[in-house]
Amino acid sequence: MTDIRLTLVVACALVDTDRRVLIARRPAGKAMAGLWEFPGGKVERGERPEATLIRELHEEIGIIVHESCLAPLTFASHAYDDFHLLMPLYICRRWEGDVTAREGQQLAWVRANKLRDYPMPPADIPLIPHLIDVLL
């Protein structure tokens, strides 16, 4: 049995007042470019998942999120060819500021039952039914 690298990435389902979820399209030049995903990012050494989300949401889309507004919803565990991804998904309904694409990515507000219409990385797809359960 070979050792496989475990990568911890945290994601957030931002939900607006119309119960739509924000997804972002990975820009050209990044791994899995063109696929849609929930905002978030890799948890750095010594960083808590909530702190990662607060940092990433500010860097990627310019909003301020307080830890008290992040609620764990579910997680994905997915084996890619060269690493295993563990990805907690938080849900957030309150933030400060306007959502703005700050890294050249496309953004879309999508109803939970329409998320499957957007091509996503394999690890994100199993998260969709959980969002449908909560939001529909």
Residue, then its C-alpha position, 0 to 999 in steps of 0.5 A: m500500500t502506497d502512502i497517498r497525500l491527504t489535502l484538506v480544502v474547505a469550501c463554502a456555500l454562500v446562500d443569498t436571500d433568494r436561496r441561490v448558491l454562489i459558484a465560481r468558474r476556475p480561470a484558465g491556467k489553474a488545475m481543472a480550469g473551466l469547472w465550477e466550484f464552491p468558493g474556498g481554498k486549501v487549509e494552510r499549515g496551522e490554520r483552522p478551516e473557518a479561518t481559511l474560509i474567512r481569508e479565502l472569501h475575502e481574497e477571492i470575492g471581497i466579502i467579510v464573513h464572521e466565524s459565527c456565520l459559518a455552519p458546517l453542512t457536510f464534507a466530500s472525500h474524494a480520491y484523485d490520481d495523485f492525492h486524496l481530497l477531504m473537503p468540509l462544506y460550510i453554509c453561510r447566509r450572512w456576510e458584509g460587502d458585495v460579492t465581486a470576482r477578484e481573481g478573474q473568475q466568473l461567478a454565478w448565483v444558482r438554485a440548488n436544483k440547477l447546480r448539476d447543470y454546471p460542470m464541477p470537479p468530481a469532489d464537488i458533485p456529491l455535495i449537491p444533494h445536501l444543498i438541495d435538501v437544505l435549500l429546497 
